[in-house]
Amino acid sequence: MIRRFELTDAEWEILAPLLPADPPRGGKWNDHRTVISGILFRERTGTTWRDLPERFGNWKTVYQRKRHWALDGTWQRIAEALRMDADLDEGRDWTLGVDSSVVRAHQHAAGARHTPLATPPQASAMAAGASSQS
């Protein structure tokens, strides 16, 4: 039985050929499938590395493998391969969806004035009205 956040057999068949082999020197790496499931669990839940459930192995192993693959370009190759596969499935009429509810700008990007006015507009209008009545 596959638990939540773990790779299915179909997902593993796609990812397995894209992963590097064991290093030529040193010991054999832990199972890639378990480690990737641990990485996905951590990314999806936002938990800290040290709180990673033991079913994914030692948290430090999972962290180091993620970091190593980020530095050597493995994740980039995986993303490109999956993107190509998705583009081929869509054909020429692929679509792009953007959710604007997550697009945010800094408060200073809202077009506000950078320097305050010497006198506020309401105060100067009130002062002009008071002087014309006298």
C-alpha positions in Angstrom: 0.0 0.0 0.0 1.4 3.4 -1.0 1.1 6.1 1.6 0.3 9.7 1.0 3.3 11.7 -0.4 5.0 8.6 -1.7 5.8 7.8 -5.3 3.5 5.5 -7.2 4.8 2.8 -9.4 3.9 4.9 -12.5 5.7 7.9 -11.2 8.7 5.9 -10.3 8.9 4.4 -13.8 9.2 8.0 -15.2 11.8 9.2 -12.6 14.1 6.1 -12.3 15.9 6.5 -15.6 16.6 10.2 -14.9 18.5 9.6 -11.6 22.2 9.2 -11.3 23.8 5.8 -10.6 25.7 5.1 -7.4 29.0 7.0 -7.2 32.0 5.1 -8.4 33.8 5.4 -5.1 32.3 5.0 -1.6 29.3 3.1 -0.4 26.1 2.3 -2.2 23.4 5.0 -1.9 20.1 4.3 -0.1 17.1 3.6 -2.3 16.4 6.6 -4.5 12.7 6.0 -4.4 12.5 6.2 -0.6 14.7 9.3 -0.6 12.7 11.1 -3.2 9.5 10.3 -1.3 11.1 11.8 1.7 12.0 15.0 -0.2 8.5 15.2 -1.6 7.0 14.7 1.8 9.2 17.5 3.3 8.4 19.9 0.4 4.6 19.3 0.5 4.2 19.4 4.2 6.8 22.1 5.1 8.1 20.1 8.0 11.7 20.6 9.2 14.3 18.1 8.0 14.8 16.8 11.5 11.1 16.0 11.8 11.0 13.8 8.7 9.3 10.5 9.5 11.7 7.6 9.9 10.1 5.6 7.0 12.1 7.9 4.7 15.4 7.0 6.3 17.8 9.3 8.1 16.8 12.9 7.6 20.4 13.9 7.0 20.7 11.4 4.1 17.5 12.8 2.5 18.7 16.4 2.9 22.2 15.7 1.6 20.9 13.8 -1.5 18.5 16.7 -2.3 21.3 19.2 -1.9 23.7 17.1 -3.9 21.3 16.7 -6.8 20.5 20.4 -6.8 24.2 21.3 -7.1 25.0 18.7 -9.8 21.9 19.6 -12.0 19.9 16.4 -11.4 16.8 18.3 -10.4 17.1 20.5 -13.4 17.3 17.5 -15.8 14.3 15.9 -14.1 12.3 19.2 -14.4 13.2 19.5 -18.1 12.3 15.9 -18.9 9.0 16.2 -17.1 8.2 19.5 -18.8 9.0 18.0 -22.2 6.8 15.0 -21.5 4.0 17.4 -20.5 4.4 19.5 -23.6 4.3 16.4 -25.8 1.1 15.2 -24.2 -0.6 18.6 -24.8 0.5 18.8 -28.4 0.5 22.2 -30.1 -2.4 23.5 -28.1 -0.8 23.5 -24.6 -2.2 26.0 -22.0 -0.7 28.0 -19.2 -2.7 28.7 -16.0 -1.7 31.5 -13.6 -3.5 32.0 -10.3 -3.4 35.7 -9.6 -4.3 35.3 -6.0 -0.7 34.3 -5.2 0.9 37.2 -7.2 1.9 39.8 -4.7 3.7 43.1 -4.9 5.6 45.0 -2.2 3.7 47.9 -0.7 6.1 50.3 -2.3 5.2 48.9 -5.7 1.7 50.2 -5.5 2.4 53.6 -7.0 2.3 55.6 -3.8 4.1 58.9 -3.6 7.7 58.7 -2.4 7.7 62.0 -0.6 4.8 63.4 1.4 3.1 66.6 0.2 4.1 69.8 2.0 0.4 70.4 3.0 -2.3 67.8 2.6 -4.8 68.6 -0.1 -7.8 68.9 2.2 -5.9 71.3 4.6 -4.9 73.6 1.8 -8.5 73.7 0.4 -9.9 74.4 3.8 -7.4 77.2 4.4 -8.3 78.8 1.0 -12.0 78.6 1.9 -11.5 80.2 5.3 -9.5 83.1 3.9 -12.1 83.9 1.2 -14.9 84.0 3.8 -13.2 86.7 5.9 
